[in-house]
Amino acid sequence: MQTLTVRFDDGSEHALRHRGTRADLGVISQIFEEQEYSLRPLKRGAELQELYQRIAAAGQVPLVLDAGANIGASVLFFAHAYPRAHIAALEPARNNFELLQANAAGLNVDARCAAIGAADGETTLIDPGEGEWGYRTAAGGAGARVGVLSATRLVAEQRAAGRVPFLAKIDIEGGEAELFSRDTDWVDLFPVLIIELHDWLLPRAGSAGNFLRCIAGRNRDFVFRGENVFSLANDWTAGPFRV
């Protein structure tokens, strides 16, 4: 195990544990050097930051959902970017999850060793040999069985605890096909949704299709940045976004 010190713009530091593998170092570089989850470069970045501050100023707790949290580098990024937020972090691979737990220690994080999906249940964790950032889930086949938490139930639990959905980040290696296959009303609760789509990784599987169908009928901007799509709600003044 190795430790890397992450330094933030405000001068603060945080130790980040990793394995020194290409996958771990790649994730850390994407998040802290390339800033792939930062909202600042977006034309609506200041507006989105203001919305976060309005939620916090109203005495409410912004919710960040991190699905596919890996070793917790993204969790650390979000915890620093949104210090008043509560982070619900899901990671199905046990070896990644153990690092996630260590890196999230002392932060306002609910870390669970589980996959996210359209419905509660179980799935199979598959290692296609692409490193620790490439684990996938599939309904059948050989591999370790892991639990699946439905996005609808997870978000409902968080809201019942008094948290206000703000940002959902989803990087689940093709699992978006199942996640967005049904029961997608939870999407409407998040003003910001960041997702990596994986048609490039899984050719001819059409894994992005359900997400695209889900988003097409909604009043949201669709912005590409790096590997991710930023799906941004266009109306803060009504419905779940009213603070």
C-alpha positions as CSV (number, residue, x, y, z in Angstrom):
1,M,0.0,0.0,0.0
2,Q,1.2,3.5,-0.8
3,T,0.1,7.0,0.2
4,L,0.0,10.1,-1.9
5,T,-0.7,13.6,-0.6
6,V,-3.4,15.4,-2.5
7,R,-3.1,19.2,-2.3
8,F,-6.2,21.4,-2.9
9,D,-6.4,25.0,-4.1
10,D,-7.1,26.3,-0.6
11,G,-3.8,24.9,0.7
12,S,-5.3,22.0,2.5
13,E,-4.0,18.4,2.1
14,H,-5.3,14.9,2.4
15,A,-3.5,11.6,2.3
16,L,-4.9,9.2,-0.4
17,R,-4.1,5.5,-0.1
18,H,-3.5,3.6,-3.3
19,R,-1.8,0.4,-4.7
20,G,0.6,2.1,-7.1
21,T,-1.1,0.3,-10.0
22,R,-1.7,1.9,-13.4
23,A,-5.4,1.9,-12.7
24,D,-5.1,3.6,-9.3
25,L,-2.7,6.2,-10.6
26,G,-4.8,6.8,-13.7
27,V,-7.9,7.4,-11.6
28,I,-6.0,9.8,-9.3
29,S,-4.6,11.7,-12.3
30,Q,-8.0,12.0,-14.0
31,I,-9.6,13.4,-10.9
32,F,-7.0,15.6,-9.4
33,E,-4.8,16.6,-12.3
34,E,-7.4,16.6,-15.2
35,Q,-10.2,17.7,-12.8
36,E,-12.7,15.6,-14.7
37,Y,-15.5,16.1,-12.2
38,S,-15.0,19.8,-11.7
39,L,-17.9,22.0,-12.5
40,R,-15.8,25.2,-12.7
41,P,-14.9,24.9,-16.5
42,L,-18.6,24.7,-17.4
43,K,-20.3,27.9,-18.6
44,R,-22.9,27.2,-15.9
45,G,-20.3,26.4,-13.3
46,A,-20.9,29.5,-11.2
47,E,-24.6,28.9,-11.3
48,L,-24.2,25.4,-10.1
49,Q,-21.9,26.4,-7.3
50,E,-24.5,29.0,-6.3
51,L,-27.2,26.3,-6.2
52,Y,-25.1,24.2,-3.9
53,Q,-24.5,27.2,-1.6
54,R,-28.2,28.0,-1.5
55,I,-29.0,24.4,-0.4
56,A,-26.4,24.6,2.4
57,A,-27.4,28.2,3.4
58,A,-31.0,27.0,3.8
59,G,-29.8,24.6,6.5
60,Q,-30.2,21.6,4.3
61,V,-27.6,18.9,3.4
62,P,-26.7,18.5,-0.3
63,L,-26.5,14.9,-1.4
64,V,-23.8,13.6,-3.7
65,L,-24.3,10.1,-5.1
66,D,-21.1,8.5,-6.2
67,A,-21.8,5.2,-8.1
68,G,-18.6,3.4,-9.0
69,A,-16.6,5.1,-6.3
70,N,-13.5,2.9,-6.9
71,I,-10.8,3.6,-4.3
72,G,-12.4,6.8,-3.1
73,A,-10.4,9.4,-5.0
74,S,-13.7,10.9,-6.4
75,V,-15.2,10.8,-2.9
76,L,-12.3,12.8,-1.6
77,F,-12.7,15.3,-4.5
78,F,-16.4,15.8,-3.9
79,A,-15.9,16.0,-0.1
80,H,-13.5,18.9,-0.6
81,A,-15.5,20.6,-3.4
82,Y,-18.7,20.4,-1.4
83,P,-17.8,20.3,2.3
84,R,-21.4,20.6,3.5
85,A,-22.5,17.6,1.4
86,H,-23.2,14.1,2.4
87,I,-21.8,11.5,0.0
88,A,-23.4,8.1,-0.7
89,A,-20.7,6.1,-2.3
90,L,-21.1,2.6,-3.9
91,E,-18.4,0.3,-5.1
92,P,-19.0,-3.4,-5.8
93,A,-15.4,-4.7,-5.9
94,R,-14.3,-5.6,-2.4
95,N,-10.6,-4.8,-3.0
96,N,-11.5,-1.3,-4.2
97,F,-14.1,-0.9,-1.5
98,E,-11.5,-1.5,1.3
99,L,-9.4,1.4,0.0
100,L,-12.6,3.5,-0.4
101,Q,-13.4,2.9,3.3
102,A,-9.8,3.9,4.3
103,N,-9.8,7.0,2.1
104,A,-13.3,8.1,3.3
105,A,-12.5,7.8,7.0
106,G,-13.4,10.9,8.9
107,L,-15.5,12.3,6.0
108,N,-19.3,12.6,5.8
109,V,-19.6,9.5,3.6
110,D,-21.9,6.5,3.6
111,A,-19.8,3.9,1.8
112,R,-21.4,0.6,0.7
113,C,-19.9,-2.4,-1.0
114,A,-22.6,-2.8,-3.6
115,A,-23.6,-2.0,-7.2
116,I,-26.3,0.4,-8.3
117,G,-29.2,-0.7,-10.5
118,A,-32.8,-0.2,-11.5
119,A,-33.9,-2.7,-8.8
120,D,-32.6,-4.3,-5.6
121,G,-31.1,-7.7,-6.0
122,E,-27.8,-9.4,-6.8
123,T,-25.4,-9.5,-9.8
124,T,-22.1,-11.0,-10.7
125,L,-18.8,-9.0,-10.5
126,I,-16.6,-9.7,-13.5
127,D,-12.9,-9.0,-13.9
128,P,-12.1,-8.7,-17.6
129,G,-8.4,-8.2,-16.9
130,E,-8.3,-4.4,-17.5
131,G,-7.2,-3.5,-14.0
132,E,-8.9,-2.4,-10.9
133,W,-10.9,0.4,-12.7
134,G,-12.4,-2.0,-15.2
135,Y,-14.6,-4.4,-13.1
136,R,-18.0,-4.9,-14.6
137,T,-21.3,-6.4,-13.4
138,A,-23.5,-8.8,-15.3
139,A,-26.7,-10.7,-14.5
140,G,-25.1,-14.1,-15.1
141,G,-21.7,-15.8,-15.5
142,A,-18.9,-16.9,-13.2
143,G,-17.7,-14.5,-10.6
144,A,-18.3,-13.1,-7.1
145,R,-21.9,-12.3,-6.3
146,V,-22.6,-8.7,-5.1
147,G,-25.6,-6.9,-3.9
148,V,-27.4,-4.3,-6.0
149,L,-29.1,-1.3,-4.6
150,S,-31.9,0.4,-6.6
151,A,-31.2,4.0,-7.3
152,T,-34.9,4.8,-6.5
153,R,-34.7,3.3,-3.0
154,L,-31.3,4.6,-2.3
155,V,-32.2,8.2,-3.2
156,A,-35.5,7.9,-1.3
157,E,-33.6,6.8,1.9
158,Q,-31.3,9.7,1.6
159,R,-34.1,12.2,1.1
160,A,-36.0,10.7,4.1
161,A,-32.8,11.4,6.1
162,G,-33.1,15.1,5.2
163,R,-30.6,15.3,2.3
164,V,-31.3,17.2,-0.9
165,P,-30.1,15.6,-4.1
166,F,-27.4,17.8,-5.8
167,L,-25.0,15.8,-7.9
168,A,-24.9,12.2,-9.1
169,K,-21.7,10.8,-10.6
170,I,-22.0,7.4,-12.4
171,D,-19.1,5.4,-13.7
172,I,-20.1,1.8,-13.7
173,E,-18.4,0.2,-16.8
174,G,-21.5,-0.4,-18.9
175,G,-23.9,-1.0,-16.0
176,E,-25.7,2.1,-17.1
177,A,-27.6,-0.1,-19.5
178,E,-29.5,-1.8,-16.6
179,L,-29.5,1.3,-14.3
180,F,-31.5,3.4,-16.8
181,S,-33.7,0.6,-18.1
182,R,-36.7,1.5,-15.9
183,D,-37.7,3.5,-12.8
184,T,-35.6,6.6,-13.7
185,D,-37.7,9.3,-12.0
186,W,-34.8,9.7,-9.5
187,V,-32.9,11.5,-12.3
188,D,-35.3,14.4,-12.1
189,L,-34.2,15.1,-8.5
190,F,-30.6,15.8,-9.3
191,P,-29.7,19.1,-10.9
192,V,-26.3,17.7,-11.9
193,L,-25.6,14.2,-13.3
194,I,-22.1,13.2,-14.5
195,I,-21.8,9.9,-16.3
196,E,-19.2,8.1,-18.3
197,L,-20.8,6.1,-21.1
198,H,-19.1,2.9,-22.3
199,D,-20.1,2.2,-25.9
200,W,-16.4,2.7,-26.7
201,L,-15.5,-0.1,-24.3
202,L,-18.4,-2.5,-25.2
203,P,-18.9,-2.2,-28.9
204,R,-22.3,-3.3,-30.3
205,A,-23.8,-3.7,-26.8
206,G,-25.7,-0.4,-27.0
207,S,-25.0,0.3,-23.4
208,A,-25.6,4.0,-23.7
209,G,-29.0,3.6,-25.3
210,N,-31.2,3.6,-22.2
211,F,-29.5,6.6,-20.7
212,L,-29.9,8.5,-23.9
213,R,-33.6,7.6,-24.1
214,C,-34.0,8.6,-20.4
215,I,-32.4,12.0,-20.9
216,A,-33.9,12.9,-24.3
217,G,-37.3,13.6,-22.9
218,R,-36.1,15.8,-20.1
219,N,-35.4,19.6,-20.0
220,R,-31.6,19.2,-19.4
221,D,-28.5,20.4,-21.1
222,F,-26.1,17.7,-22.5
223,V,-22.5,18.7,-22.2
224,F,-19.4,16.7,-23.1
225,R,-16.3,17.2,-21.1
226,G,-13.4,14.7,-21.3
227,E,-14.8,11.2,-20.9
228,N,-18.0,12.4,-19.3
229,V,-21.4,13.7,-20.1
230,F,-22.7,16.4,-17.8
231,S,-26.5,16.4,-17.7
232,L,-27.7,19.6,-16.2
233,A,-31.3,20.5,-15.3
234,N,-32.5,23.7,-16.9
235,D,-35.0,24.9,-14.3
236,W,-34.0,25.6,-10.7
237,T,-37.2,27.5,-9.9
238,A,-39.7,24.8,-9.5
239,G,-40.2,21.2,-8.3
240,P,-37.4,19.4,-6.4
241,F,-34.8,22.2,-7.0
242,R,-36.7,24.9,-5.1
243,V,-34.7,25.8,-2.0
